[in-house]
């Protein structure tokens, strides 16, 4: 039996378009096909018979009598018309794609800046006004832009999902990671649990992102928080063995040894046969708790009472401001004291101390006598408390900031404890070189006896409080010093797995020279893996540690602006997406998002 032949493939014939066919049959080549210039129909195969048959059956009667220059002009006109038509289609497609990308970028800006989704319509009105004044010919282009509230809402959802998908990919590369958690209520009294993740890859690529915002509708017990943390780790496909530490604000539901989050996490790690993650109590909260030993009610009650008298009544407040203006005071007003704000007391005391004569004069003019304002001992206490709280404010500011390493925060705390010890010795000798307000009062009132005993007692209480509050941090001082500067670490105090590696490292002059000019992350990234595996592993863990829940506090401030009384109906999901876009360092892949959908004008917005 003869072998059956397969079907012949047209592509294998390698047919080529002959330019002669354009003049004879009004066809041109376009994208591997022959296109009729008269009716725009296409012929798939470059075969003269097909084109001749098409022309003779459809257009011969009308166009066959065109000859010479007339035929050439008609061909040129038909070619120009087809090209213009194709260009119009391409241009419209490009405009639609640009409009789609613009709507994504505007939505990203609206969400990251905490604006309402309805702001998109206002943005479009502004763009139309700009177009009318500066480029009227482009008005139709801006009108095609879709920025309706529903469109912006969908764009925010899509961008948030894209950023989260990027985070899911990044977490797969983590060698170690840590979590920072905090819980607060929004304007609708819904408990919102923030979970931030900080991870590092084998190449020491650093990532700090919002892992999840969990809305707790019922109780906020340690079990509820633990379940949400487990759910977050499952959603991000995180390996429990890579969990280095958990940082919390120290609330009982967080740090409880048995029923709190830390206790439950330790039990879970033990069940999995893993070592427990390092629990870190937010260092900024610890510092704020230390400040509370300096109650000094005899000073604060008088200061708050005077400020409330001035600011509680609108007329008195305006008169006081006018009074300061007439005196040419450098300060224009007193400040309210807010207990929950970290820096409030120091700033209130500083302003009150600078305006003390003016405040006393104004109160006397209003018939309110405050004898403490003219007592030398009370003024000593005010000046001294002002200086000490300003020192504490300075420490607080040093501990604040996103992306802070635990070694830098520990350095500031250790330095402050040394400063306190020095200050105690100086105050005992009536040396106020490091206390500007106290020194200023001493120079103005040399005859007034300084209450050294009470001031020294306050400093000693503060020093003791720091020692107790930060005792857990001091336990890990050796590991922190090893991470901060391995060349100065004591080999005998290091873990046995790191001792031989430290001996090699500390005697390598090339690495010593490379350590000084580089950042810590660059230095450790450059260390050879085969020579220093344990030192690099320890560094990776230390890099991931959150020293505080500052990033959570900062995000809660954004949350209060996002979900305000005027925007209280914002859903938890949209709140989550807006917060993610507000704090992320990753850029959404808008090109990917636009390629997944068809672009339309504003008349049929997606």
Secondary structure, 3 states (H helix, E strand, C coil): CCCCCCCCCHHHHCCCCCCHHHHHHCEEEECCEEEECCCCCEECCCCHHHHHHHHHHHCHHHHCCCCHHHHHHHHHHHHHHHHHHHHHHHHHHHHHHHHHHHHHHHHHHHHHCCCCCCHHHHHHHHHHHHHHHHCHHHHHHHHCCCCCHHHHHHHHHHHHHHHHHHHHHHHCCEEEEEEEEEEEECCCCCEEEEEEEEEEECCCCEEEEEEEEEEECCCCCHHHHHHHHHHHHHHCCCCHHHEEEEEECCCHHHHCCCCCHHHHHHHHHHHCCCCCCEEEECHHHHHHHHHCCCCCHHHHHHHHHHHHHHHCCHHHHHHHHHHHHHHCCCCCCCCCCCCCCCCHHHHHHHHHHHCHHHHHHHHHHCCCCCHHHHCHHHHHHHHHHHHHHHHHHHHHHHHCCCCCCHHHHHHHHHHHHHHHHHHHHHHHCCCCCCCHHHHHHHHHCCCCCCCHHHHHHHHHHHHHHHHHHCHHHHHCHHHHHHHHCCCCCCHHHCCHHHHHHHHHHHCCHHHHHHHHHCCHHHHHHHCCCCCCHHHHHHHHHHHHCCCCCHHHHHHHHHHHHHCCHHHCCCCHHHHHHHHHHHHCCCCCCHHHHHHCCCCCCHHHCC
